[in-house]
């Protein structure tokens, strides 16, 4: 690839196009005069760029009455960004469900579908459920598959850059699964795969409890807790994508496995699944002493896991999602314990997005990809270095 310089006409055209398109998306049916003022480009340049964008279908001339009051004489031409010119999907693949959300190119969600899946389902069965949910959503919204510009997918496990799950113990047959490659067979657009806790962190930064904070940790508290983090506003995956796998910290303590922590009988909790855990939490809320002790042990382990990340990363904010977000009074003990262990205790808040966090983060992954193409965004939150 040749070296691009400031005099390269193709680079200049792309920069000009990105600048004008950004201005169009940010304004409400602007005129050419407004675009010239905002972008600092010459009027002939803006006119040429707008005509080219109209040719791609990304921009359309707005009706004369849009965006201003009545004036005498011929009204100025107005234009708008066509968010409906393409669509994005965010897909969550979890142990007990798959969820899919659909948005336009602005990231505005149009509709969503979620379907249950058996915890013991094979990889093929789980992927079939994903495809069925996508087909149902597209059919229900009337969006043609060819309109999709990118698909973001969030899954448990350590995910490589090409979408392969290097290690995934939460789902049967998931370790080594070329998830990205398998799903790309169903779409004619890029498919981007991310760890579920990472996706949730991005979602909370975009639309949830962490909006406005650039150094955050999101804890997805489940059977095997995971965490996603943003450092300086960028998603931190680590060298091999394993950053935040705090579920492995039990290896440092013999009695810290969740099946022992959450047991109310002295024997490991079996089967160890969400239904059993919810039953323990419910019993604790109803006053069962053994269940309360079990939940307390689980919380203590959660605090230790979170403290390890806080000490390493010094985040401004810790967002708690997953099961812990549903526990009454979880914030106070977490704050108190983190104050004991951490040199500078962060703010601790509950997720605002709840169970929608993972799919929303997957959607943001797709939106970042498209914005990188359309608007020449340099260094999006989720882009890989």
N, C-alpha and C positions, 0 to 999 in steps of 0.2 A: 504494500500500500504506500502510495507516494506521500511525502510530507506535506501537510496542509499548512498554508501560510495565510496571512491576513489579506493577501491579494488574490487568493484562490476564488474564482467566481462561484464555483459550486458551493464552497463553504459559506460565502457571503449570502448566497441565495437562501441557503438553509437557515442561517442566522436570522435573516430578514423575515423569512416565513414564520419562524418560531416566535419572533418578537411580535409580529402582527397578530398571529393566532392567539397568543397569550392575552394581548390587549382586547381582542374580540371576545374571548371567553370571560374576561373580567368585567366587561361593560355590558350595558343593556341597550342593544341595537345602536351601536355608535355610528356616527357619520365618518366619512373619509377625513374631514377636517379634524375630528376628535382623534382619530387614529394617528394622523400626522403629528398632532401635538403630543400625544402620549408616547409614541415610539421614537420621535426625533428623526424619523426618516423623511425623505422628500416625498412630495405628493405623487409624482410619477412612479416612484418605487412602491409606495403603498398601494396605488391603483393596480399595478402589475401583480403584486403579491395577492391581493384580494381576488382578482380575476382568476389567478391560478388556483387559489383555495376553493373558489366556487366550482372550478372544474373537477376538483377531487371529491366534491360532495360534502366537505367539512364546513363550508360557509354558504349561506344563502342570503339573497337580498331580502330585507324585511319589508313588510308593507309600509307605505308612506306614513301612515298615522302612528307607527310604533315609536316610542321613545321620546316624544316631544309634543308640545302643544301645537295649535293651529297657527300657521303663518301665511302671509300673502305671498303669491308667486309660486314658482315651482319648488316643491319640498326637496330638501337634500336627501340623497340616497343613503339608506341605512342598511346595516348588515348585522348578521348574528352568527355565532358559532352553533353548529348543528350537533348538539349533544346526542341527538337520536340517530346520528349517522353510523353509530356502531354501539356494540354492547359488550359488557364484561361479565364474567362469572367468578364468584368466590365459592369454593367447595371445601367443606369440612368433612373429613373422614375420621370417625371415632369408633371406640369399641362398641357402642350401643346405638349409634345413629349415623346417618349421613345427612348433611344439610347443604343446600345450594341457594345462593342469592344472585340476583340479576340486577345489573345497573346499566345506565347509559354512560356516555363518555365523560360526564361530569362526576361520576361516582354516586349519583342519586339512585337509590335502590327502588326498583319497580315492583319486585315480588320475590318470594322465596318459597322453598319447599324443604321439608325435612321428613325423613323416613327412618323407622327403626330398623336395626340390623342385629342379628344374633351375635353375642360376644364371641362365640366359637366359629363364626362363618369363615370360610376359606377366603383367600385373597381374591379368587375369581368371583366368588359370590358377592363379596363386598364391592368390587369394581362394577359388577353388573347392577348393583343397587344404585351406585353413583350414576351410571349411564341412564338408568330408568328415571331417576329423579331429575336429571338434566333434561331429558326428553319431555317429561311431564311439564316442567317449568316453561320450556320454550313453546310447547303446544298451548299452554294456558295463556301465555302472554302474547302469542302470535309473532314472536321474534324468530326470524329464520336463522338457522345455524350458521349460515354464511355471514351473518351480521356480527358474529363474535370476533372481537379484536384480540382478546387475551383471556386466559383462564388461570386463576390462582387456586392452588390446592394446599390445604393445611392438614398435616398428619402427625400422629405421634412418631417419635423416633429421630435418629440422627440422619439428616438428609444431605446428600452431596449436591454439588452445583448442577449436575445434569438431571436431578430429580430421582436418583436412586436412593432407596432407604438402606443406608449402610448397616444400621442396627435398629430394630424395632421390636421390642419384646411385648408390647401391649396388644398387638394384633397378630393372630395366627398367620404364618407364612409371609410375614412382612419383611423380615431381615433379608437383605439382598434383592428385594423386589425393585425392578426398574419402573417405578411408579410413573414417572414423567413419560417415559417411552410408551408404556401401556396406554396411558390416557391420551397421548398425542394421536393415537390411531383414530380417536373419535372426534377430533377437532382439526380444522384447517387454520389454526392460529397458534401462537405460542402458549405452552402450558408450563407454568412456573410452580415448583413444589417447595414448601417450607415447613419447618417444624411447627406444631400447633401452638406451643407456648410463645415462640417467636412471633407468630402471626397475631396472637392475642395482644402481645405487647405493642405491636404496630397499630392495632385497632384502637387500643385505649389511648395511644398517643394522637391518633387521628380524630377520634370522635368521642372519647370517653374520659375517664378520670385523670389521665395523664396529659390531656391537651394543654400545651403551654410549657411542659417540662421536657427537657432534652436528655436528662440522665435519670433513667427509670429502670426498675426491675418489676416485671410482672410475674407473679407466682401462680401457676396453674396447679392448685392443690388437689391431688387425687390419690389413687392407690400408690402411684409412683410419681411424686411431685416433680414438675418441671418448671423451668423459669426461662423467660426471655428478657433481654435487656437492650436498652438503647444507651449508647455512650456518645455524648456530643450530638445527639439527634440522629445517629445512624444505628441501625440494627447490628448488634455484635454477635456473630456466629462462632467466633473462635477459629483457629487454624483448620480444624477438620469438621466444623459444624457441631461440635459437642458441647459448646458453652451452655451453661445453665442446666445441665443434667444432674440436678441435685438429688434426684431419686436414687443415685448410686452412692450417696453419702452414708446409707445404712451399712455399707461394707466396712465403715470405720467403727461401727458399734455392733456388738453381737446381738443385742436385744432390740434393735431399732427397726426391725422389719414390720411393715404395717399389719401383717396378719397376726403378729403378736401384740402390737400396740393396741389394736382395736378389739382384741378378744375380751369377752366378758365372762369366760369360763375357765381361763387358765390354759386352755388349749388353743393353738392357732386357729384363727377364723377361717373356716372353709365352708363353701367356696368364697374366695376373696373377690367379691364383685361389688358394683355400685349398690345393688339392691340390699346386700347384707350391711354395707357401711351406712346407708341411709337408715336402716333399722336401728343400728347402734346410736346414731345421732338422735333419732326420734325418741328412743328410750331415755337418752340423757336429758332431753328437754322435758320429758314426763317425770323426771325425778329419780330414775333408776340409778342407784349409787354406783354399781359396777360399770354401767355404761358411761356415767360421768367421769369415772376414773380413766376409762379407755379413751374417751375424747380428750381428756387432759393430757394423757400420754402422747396422743397424736399431735396435739397442739405444741407440746414441748419439742417434739421432733421437728415440726414445721418451723418453729422459731429457730432452732439450731441450723436448719437448712438455709433459711432466709438470712440469718446472721452471717453465715459463711460468705454469701454473695455480697451482703452489705459491706462487710469488712474489706472485701477484695475490690469492690467497684465504687463505693461511696456514692450511691445514688441520691438524688434529691427526694425521690418518691418511690415507695413500694406499693404496688397495686395487688390486692389479693383476689383471685378468681377461683373457679372450680368449687369444690364442696365447701371449702372454708368460708366462701362468701355467703353461704347460707346458714352459718353457725351464729346464733345470737351471742353478742358480746365478744366476738373474736378479736376486734380491734384493740380493746383495752389490754388483754394479756400480751398480745403481740408487741404493742408499743412499750409496755413495761419491761418485757424481757429483752427486746432489742436495745432499750436504754441501758440495761445491765451489761450487755455483751459488746455493744458497738461504741466506737470512739465518738462518732457523730451520728446519733440516731436520725434516720430519715422520717419523713412523713409516711404514715401508713393509712391507706384508704382501701375501700372495697371497690371492685370492678363496677363500672356504671353500665357496661354492655351485657353483663351476665352471660348466659349461654350463647348469645349472638357474637361474642368476642372473636372466636376462632374463625368463623366464616367471614366476618367483617374484615379481619386481617388478611384473609386470603384474597378478598376482593381488592383491598388496598394494594396488594402485591401486583395484581393485574393492572390496576390503575397506574401504578408507578411505571410499569413497563410501557404502557401506551403513552403516558406523559413524556417519558424519555424519548420516544420516537417522534411524537408530534411537536413537543415544545422544547426539545433539546435541553431538557432538565439535566443539570450536571450534578451527579451525586444525590440520587433520591434516597429516602430513608432505607429502602430495602435492596438497593442495587448491590451486587457483589463486587468486591474489589478485584 
